[in-house]
């Protein structure tokens, strides 16, 4: 019996040692045989969109591999500068300084390709009397500096904030653009998915939540959002998002160093084509306006 | 018995063994298997296979722990990770406000584990406090008082509860139970520790019930008959004889229920609100260890301090349940020795 135990332990130890010997990061492809690979790195917000694009594109073109990695727009831009990715996905425009870095490193100009539009929507319960909020009020609510609806023109009652998990791109966008990169209050409840947020807002008269435009249903109300106090707020309709009148609307970009070439070019052309743009709406974003 | 023939033929061995476990003449049939066979190769292979299966469980357990431990280790060893998520930052109050915050995407990230630990314990405690009395009472009723036909309905019904996927229970809590509880108690937050805890108790009840029922059934008939013969009522027999006599089994049921509650992910992820607030109130939202791992591991950057902290949480949960089980077993052993000494 003792001998058996020793054998087992030895086997465990051996396997454990073998496991330790391997490098931890296994994300890079080891085989260099496949030439037709496109890598996309960057924005977390766009990971779902890019993955869907990649899936469908790979389905149509069996020989091509499209690798999608998140990590944030900053990570993607850094990777483009260092030459670690073919395409950088970013939910914010690239800064001039970053473009200069790419020029210095690669001797090429950066190509900016807007691929989709996004209008982040703020939801409240239908029974809520509040119709519009300024961006600063929204920030104060999600940092628990305003905790009562009566302070923003509603009926008295505690504001219950719902948000997304911190792995979510929507969370990142809201944090960047509404909270100006400050932290959410710890009291903000995070739910797994926009659908859960919408459901919570539906059930809870004192709730506020945010999420994609596509999730609107009966029983919840979209809030008008304004940039400054006193200005009329706007709704995230297609027109308002297109003109930029809605403060939480933004373009989602692809960046490449120099003109896109080879397989990346074919992929980007497909993304901007009819089928690629249709995917935007399935995922909850708006397609780019047709010229 | 035709011992030699049985042993040289593997299929027949298994059929004999199967009959042995079910049949009444178990002892007679198994005896040739227990005896040294002396040379039947297939028999020896079968024995090794069975032993291998048993060892596989242990090996995989050890390997899982080695893997989690390896990924969690940088929290202690890597200088870079320790700067952002050393032990002091994980457990001690920070200088900024709030002192204990779980804000892994903040600049700089903040990884205080205390709100998560408190949340996990709060939800688990609520689930266990709700589930154990209900499950034990139900088991006592079915084994001691219920007429056979009723027992045949209740037992499968409760055991069927274990078959409900936890995501369904979580969804039910999120959609329905949260509304009921909020209306009944007038809480500000729909999703809170009690909502999640009561959902969790639905997952714990079948486990505790089944184990408790087995424990009650295992109490020798002679105990009950003796008690009834002495003039005790059925209620007295159940309360004073059957319950204490099965205490070891009941404790095992509780330990298993606790383990299930602390590790359950989907129900708490959906019904607890996931806000990492440091509060003792059961009406506040909570964020548990398991829900944190589930929500954040999917998109974390591999090799970042956030990644290693999540694995540290996993290892911490593993050790926590392991210690609970260990303590439970020690206590069960003590109870059993005492009972055997008394009888």
HADDOCK unambig.tbl for C-alpha pairs under 7 A between the chains (distance, minus, plus):
assign (segid A and resid 12 and name CA) (segid B and resid 59 and name CA) 6.26 0.50 0.50
assign (segid A and resid 12 and name CA) (segid B and resid 63 and name CA) 6.95 0.50 0.50
assign (segid A and resid 16 and name CA) (segid B and resid 63 and name CA) 6.81 0.50 0.50
assign (segid A and resid 16 and name CA) (segid B and resid 66 and name CA) 6.65 0.50 0.50
assign (segid A and resid 71 and name CA) (segid B and resid 301 and name CA) 6.32 0.50 0.50
assign (segid A and resid 160 and name CA) (segid B and resid 189 and name CA) 6.80 0.50 0.50
assign (segid A and resid 165 and name CA) (segid B and resid 295 and name CA) 6.63 0.50 0.50
assign (segid A and resid 166 and name CA) (segid B and resid 105 and name CA) 6.73 0.50 0.50
assign (segid A and resid 167 and name CA) (segid B and resid 296 and name CA) 5.62 0.50 0.50
assign (segid A and resid 167 and name CA) (segid B and resid 299 and name CA) 5.70 0.50 0.50
assign (segid A and resid 183 and name CA) (segid B and resid 106 and name CA) 6.18 0.50 0.50
assign (segid A and resid 186 and name CA) (segid B and resid 275 and name CA) 6.01 0.50 0.50
assign (segid A and resid 186 and name CA) (segid B and resid 276 and name CA) 5.79 0.50 0.50
assign (segid A and resid 186 and name CA) (segid B and resid 277 and name CA) 5.74 0.50 0.50
assign (segid A and resid 187 and name CA) (segid B and resid 275 and name CA) 5.54 0.50 0.50
assign (segid A and resid 187 and name CA) (segid B and resid 277 and name CA) 6.07 0.50 0.50
assign (segid A and resid 188 and name CA) (segid B and resid 275 and name CA) 5.77 0.50 0.50
assign (segid A and resid 189 and name CA) (segid B and resid 273 and name CA) 4.87 0.50 0.50
assign (segid A and resid 189 and name CA) (segid B and resid 274 and name CA) 5.45 0.50 0.50
assign (segid A and resid 189 and name CA) (segid B and resid 275 and name CA) 4.48 0.50 0.50
assign (segid A and resid 190 and name CA) (segid B and resid 273 and name CA) 5.86 0.50 0.50
assign (segid A and resid 190 and name CA) (segid B and resid 274 and name CA) 5.26 0.50 0.50
assign (segid A and resid 190 and name CA) (segid B and resid 275 and name CA) 6.13 0.50 0.50
assign (segid A and resid 191 and name CA) (segid B and resid 270 and name CA) 6.81 0.50 0.50
assign (segid A and resid 191 and name CA) (segid B and resid 273 and name CA) 6.24 0.50 0.50
assign (segid A and resid 191 and name CA) (segid B and resid 274 and name CA) 6.80 0.50 0.50
assign (segid A and resid 192 and name CA) (segid B and resid 270 and name CA) 6.84 0.50 0.50
